[in-house]
Structure formats: C-alpha cells, structure tokens
Amino acid sequence: MPTTEQITKLVEARTQSLKKALEDQDIDTILSWHAEESKFFDPLRGVDGLPRSQLRDFYAVPFNNMQSSKIVSSKVTAPTPYFDAWEIVGESVAMVDDPLGEGTKVGHKLVANLVSLIWWEWKGEGEWNGDLSEESIRKWKIVGQHDYCVPQRASET
C-alpha cells in the first residue's frame, strides 16, 4: 500500500507536468495525461462532457489567442491518487481582442482564477504500489476533469 509520502510525490509530479504543459501551451503533453475515455467539463463556457478526441481543438482556442501563459500560484487540495482539486491563478497576454469574451484588448494581460477538479485512474497492471518512476507515474490517466475559470481583470502590459 502506498504511503502518504508516495501519494504526495505522485500528486506533485502529475501537477508539475501539467503546469509545465499549460505554461508551454503543449497540447500533446496535456492530451497524453487524458485517458481515451476521459470527459472534460467547463460549465462556465458551456462545455459538457467533451471527449478526449475534441480536447486539442478546445485547448487550441486560448493557446492561439493568448501568449506568455504563466501560472502565478498553484495549490492542490484534497490530493489522493484518484482525485485532486487544483487551484490556479494564471496570467496571459491577449494576442487578439476579446479572446475569452470578457473585453480584453490586444496586448493586455489577463489574470484568471481556475479551479480544476480532476479524477484519475490507474491504467497500469494490478494496483499501484507506490512506484514513483516516470513510467509508473505516466500510467495514471485523467478520466474526468471539471474546470471553472473566472477571468479577474485585464490590464495594459
């Protein structure tokens, strides 16, 4: 049975990989964490059960319209191997007017708060034994994700 320390390190490793992928706008890495059967929800943008096959197009919209993505602060609460609640404050610079429908102008910095509820499933053989190798960590896959993103303010950079 995995220890609390192993679970903490697992959650940290997954979170760091996703954080880097979001900041780098690396859709391939983001998708690599999602199971084929995963469903994505973003109720504030009207997304209800988007399948993995459509996530590339979903992420392309903000990534093509925003640059300099940076996660300013990040905290995972309720971490277990099977569920995380990830709280994020992020910043980006608009490359087009009104990229998210909140009135931001080209060149303005957008600050947003995001809560991402993520359900994970072990896709390795048997039960996860606490192995923290990269190969083992990557066998955890997102099977459900609910995002709640609220733009806070835009300002000239």
C-alpha positions as CSV (number, residue, x, y, z in Angstrom):
1,M,0.0,0.0,0.0
2,P,1.4,3.4,-1.0
3,T,2.5,5.7,1.8
4,T,1.3,9.3,2.3
5,E,4.7,10.5,1.2
6,Q,4.4,8.5,-2.1
7,I,0.9,9.8,-2.7
8,T,2.1,13.4,-2.1
9,K,5.0,12.9,-4.5
10,L,2.7,11.3,-7.2
11,V,0.4,14.3,-7.0
12,E,3.3,16.7,-7.2
13,A,4.8,15.0,-10.2
14,R,1.5,15.0,-12.1
15,T,0.8,18.6,-11.2
16,Q,4.2,19.8,-12.2
17,S,3.9,18.1,-15.6
18,L,0.5,19.6,-16.3
19,K,1.7,23.0,-15.0
20,K,4.6,23.0,-17.4
21,A,2.5,21.8,-20.3
22,L,-0.1,24.6,-19.7
23,E,2.6,27.3,-19.5
24,D,4.4,25.9,-22.6
25,Q,1.0,25.6,-24.3
26,D,1.9,22.0,-25.1
27,I,-1.3,20.4,-26.1
28,D,0.3,17.0,-26.8
29,T,1.5,16.6,-23.2
30,I,-1.8,17.7,-21.9
31,L,-3.6,15.1,-24.0
32,S,-1.1,12.4,-23.0
33,W,-2.4,12.7,-19.4
34,H,-6.0,12.0,-20.6
35,A,-7.4,8.5,-20.9
36,E,-9.1,7.7,-24.2
37,E,-12.5,7.6,-22.4
38,S,-12.0,10.9,-20.5
39,K,-14.6,13.6,-20.4
40,F,-13.9,17.3,-19.9
41,F,-16.4,19.8,-18.5
42,D,-16.2,23.6,-18.3
43,P,-19.7,24.7,-17.3
44,L,-18.9,28.4,-17.4
45,R,-18.0,28.0,-21.2
46,G,-20.9,25.6,-21.9
47,V,-18.6,22.5,-22.3
48,D,-20.5,19.4,-21.2
49,G,-18.6,16.1,-21.5
50,L,-16.2,16.9,-24.2
51,P,-14.4,13.7,-25.3
52,R,-10.6,13.5,-25.5
53,S,-10.8,13.5,-29.3
54,Q,-12.0,17.1,-29.2
55,L,-9.7,18.4,-26.5
56,R,-7.0,19.5,-29.0
57,D,-9.4,22.0,-30.6
58,F,-10.7,23.1,-27.2
59,Y,-7.1,24.0,-25.9
60,A,-6.1,25.5,-29.3
61,V,-8.6,28.4,-28.9
62,P,-7.0,30.0,-25.8
63,F,-3.4,28.9,-26.8
64,N,-3.8,30.5,-30.2
65,N,-5.3,33.7,-28.8
66,M,-3.1,34.2,-25.7
67,Q,0.7,34.2,-25.2
68,S,3.0,34.2,-22.3
69,S,0.9,31.9,-20.2
70,K,2.2,31.7,-16.6
71,I,0.8,30.0,-13.6
72,V,1.4,32.6,-10.8
73,S,0.2,30.4,-8.0
74,S,-0.9,26.8,-7.8
75,K,-2.2,24.6,-4.9
76,V,-3.6,21.1,-4.9
77,T,-6.1,20.4,-2.2
78,A,-7.8,17.1,-1.3
79,P,-4.9,15.2,-3.1
80,T,-5.4,11.4,-3.4
81,P,-4.2,9.2,-6.2
82,Y,-7.7,9.2,-7.6
83,F,-8.8,12.9,-7.2
84,D,-7.3,16.4,-7.0
85,A,-8.8,19.8,-6.6
86,W,-6.2,22.2,-8.3
87,E,-6.5,25.9,-7.6
88,I,-4.6,28.1,-10.1
89,V,-4.1,31.8,-10.6
90,G,-2.8,32.3,-14.2
91,E,-1.7,35.2,-16.4
92,S,-1.6,35.5,-20.1
93,V,-1.3,38.3,-22.7
94,A,-4.0,38.7,-25.3
95,M,-2.9,38.4,-29.0
96,V,-6.4,39.3,-30.2
97,D,-9.2,41.5,-28.9
98,D,-11.6,39.8,-26.6
99,P,-10.1,36.3,-26.6
100,L,-12.4,34.9,-23.9
101,G,-15.4,37.2,-24.2
102,E,-14.5,39.4,-21.3
103,G,-13.4,42.6,-23.1
104,T,-9.6,42.2,-23.1
105,K,-7.7,44.1,-25.8
106,V,-4.6,43.0,-27.8
107,G,-1.5,43.3,-25.6
108,H,-3.5,43.4,-22.3
109,K,-2.6,41.0,-19.5
110,L,-5.4,38.8,-18.4
111,V,-5.4,37.4,-14.8
112,A,-7.8,34.5,-14.1
113,N,-8.7,32.1,-11.3
114,L,-9.2,28.5,-12.1
115,V,-10.3,25.5,-10.1
116,S,-9.8,22.2,-11.8
117,L,-11.4,19.1,-10.3
118,I,-9.6,16.0,-11.7
119,W,-10.5,12.4,-11.4
120,W,-7.6,9.9,-12.1
121,E,-7.5,6.2,-12.9
122,W,-4.5,3.8,-12.7
123,K,-4.0,2.2,-16.1
124,G,-1.1,0.0,-15.1
125,E,-1.2,-3.7,-14.2
126,G,-2.8,-4.6,-10.9
127,E,-2.9,-1.9,-8.2
128,W,-0.5,1.0,-7.9
129,N,2.2,0.0,-5.4
130,G,3.7,3.5,-4.8
131,D,6.3,3.3,-7.6
132,L,7.3,6.8,-8.4
133,S,9.3,6.2,-11.6
134,E,8.3,8.3,-14.6
135,E,7.0,5.2,-16.3
136,S,4.7,4.4,-13.4
137,I,3.5,8.0,-12.8
138,R,2.6,8.2,-16.5
139,K,0.2,5.2,-16.1
140,W,-2.1,7.4,-14.2
141,K,-4.7,9.0,-16.6
142,I,-7.3,11.7,-16.3
143,V,-10.8,10.2,-16.7
144,G,-12.8,13.2,-15.8
145,Q,-12.0,16.9,-15.5
146,H,-14.2,19.8,-14.5
147,D,-12.8,23.3,-14.9
148,Y,-14.1,26.5,-13.5
149,C,-12.2,29.5,-14.9
150,V,-13.1,33.1,-14.0
151,P,-11.2,36.0,-15.6
152,Q,-10.5,38.5,-12.9
153,R,-9.1,41.5,-14.7
154,A,-7.3,42.8,-17.7
155,S,-4.7,45.5,-17.7
156,E,-2.2,47.0,-20.2
157,T,1.2,45.3,-20.0
